Amino acid sequence: MTEHRQRARRRGQGELEALVLRALREADGPATAGWVQERLGGGLAYTTVITILTRLLAKGAVTRERAGRSFAWTPDSDQAGLAAHRMRRVLDAESDREAVLASFVTGLGPDDERLLRELLDQSRGED
């Protein structure tokens, strides 16, 4: 007899990273992986939380400090910073940066194009 099990929807890495960052931002200060796991609920394994936190550390999205035999984690980036990191990683993986950027820019809608121009102008003014 075949047993049919309903499996939980598999979340993408980016989605889990966003959930962990959100939980850390809600903390009153540095938080342990156990606290994050408890806060998220949903049956995430402790090792999964540690893996996500370690990936976020490598991306510069969190910092950690020793807390006994464990670590306490603090967000160092918000969701926008994490998305920007992913965008840079995709761009860095391509051999023709100019073509990728040109394709990206020509695909923008008028409002996003205007916003990008304003942001570029602002960044030039800060130099």
N, C-alpha and C positions, 0 to 999 in steps of 0.2 A: 504494500500500500504506500503510495507516495504522499508525503506530507507537504502541503503547500504552506509556505511561510510568507507572510507579508513583510517585505523588507522596507526599512525606513529609506526615505529618499536620500541618496548620496549627495552630500554637499560638496561643492568645489572648494579647493584650497583657499581661494580668495575670499569665499564666503565665511569660512571658519576663521580666517585671519581677521576679518572685519568684526565678527562676533567677539573674538578675544580682545581686540583693541577697544571695542565699545565697553566691554566689562571692565577693563583696566581703567578706562576714563571715568567710570562710575565709582571706582574705589576711592576711599578717603585718603589714600596714600599708596605706597608700594604694596603690591598684593602677591601672595604666593600662588603657585600653579593650582594648589588645592582649593584656594579661595575662588579662583577663576573657574575651575571645574564645577564647584558647587553653585556658583552664580549662574553658569550657563545651563546647568541641568541637562536634560535630554540624553543622558547616558553616554556622554563623551568620556572615553577612557583617560585616565591621568596621563598616560604616556602620549596620547594624542595631543593633549593640552601642552605638554612639555615640547613636543615636536613643533607645534605651531609657534610657541613662544621663542624657541631657538631659531626658527626661520625668520620671525619678525626681528630678532636681535641681529641676525646677519644682514637684514635689510635696513637696519638703523631705525626701525620703527619703535623699538622698546629698548630700555636699558635694564640692567639687573644689578643687584647688590647682594652680597652674602647675608643670609638670615639664618644663623645656626648652620645646620647641615644642608640647607636648601637655599633658594634664591628668592628675593622679593623683586617683582617686576614693575616697571613704571612705563607708561606710554611716552614715547618721545616724538611721535608723529601721529597725525590724525588720518582719517580715511582718505582725504584728498592727497596727502603725502604718500600714502601707500599706493594709491592709484597712479600717481606720477612716477613712482619707482617702477611699477610694472610697465608703464609706457616707455620709460627709458630703457628698460631691459629688452623689450621687444625691438626698439629702435637699434640698440647696440648689437642685436643678433643679426641684423640685416647688412648685407654687403654694400648696398647703394642707399646710403642715408638720405641723399638729396631726393631720390625718386620716392622714397617712403614718405618723407616730409611733404614733398610736393603733392603726392596723392592724398595725404591726410588733409592738407590745407584746402585743396580744391574740393574736397568732399564736405567741408564745413558749410553749415547754413549761414545766412547773412548775420544773424545775431551772434553766433559763435565766432565768426570771422571778425566782426567788429570788436568783440571782447578780446580776442587774441591780439588784435592790433593795439588796443589800449594797454594790455598787459606788457607787450613788447616795448611800447613807448615808455611806460612806467619804469621798466627795468633798465632801459637806456638812460633815463634821467637819474637813476641811482648811482651810476658809475662815476 
